[in-house]
């Protein structure tokens, strides 16, 4: 009974710490336009692809409204994709659901391609979609914020405490370093096709350890926030709220050189 209580508490803490979303959101095509800080961003947004913000494990869509609102204010058409079943299930199934959602957005907007801004588990869901489910022809830019591309020891620890079951959370099992899922995902080219791949990571990420496991190889642009802004403190959840991180996302989507604003709020 004591062990069961410990496992339940561990799972509960994980649920509280790891952000994500809960159900499918309908595609949102409207954009609220305001004057961007940079003219290049305004020009890029005017003819830009629709942007889908892809959430991670255990959260609600409102957690991603701050970054979605910033993007809308800069003129982008933005919708938020919520992982099915709270992101607990097989990441490959979440990727299949994302595939359908992307097609809905493309149909609603008339766009040939979309840009994906992903957080945490959402980066793995999106990569599986791009690599194995035809997303390579439907995605232009991919940005991941704190995604455990090579897995995280946090999941391994939970897996150990759960006596090998990760407290029954399939996605947790798949995000453990050395999992079969990650072996398949990372086999061969990390960055297939003409998709423009960017990752953003932070030294203070409590959930992706080691931090460099949030990076990709094979030509991806990997941005460490503190390499540009040594005094900037950004945690795992903070990546979707932090102003400096947002300036990186905005520059990537605009096709501009990456020069983070260390004082952005």
Secondary structure, DSSP 8 states (H G I E B T S, - for coil): -HHHHHHHHHHHHHHHHS----S---------B---SSHHHHHHHHT--EEEEE--SS--GGGGHHHHHHHHHBT--EEEE--GGGG-S-HHHHHHHHHHHHHHHHHHHT-S-EEEEEETHHHHHHHHHHHHSSGGGTEEEEEEES--TT-BHHHHHHHHHTTTSGGG-HHHHHTBTT-HHHHHHTSS-SS-TT-EEEEEE-TT-SSSSSGGGG---TT-EEEEHHHH-TT----TGGGGT-HHHHHHHHHHHHT------TT--
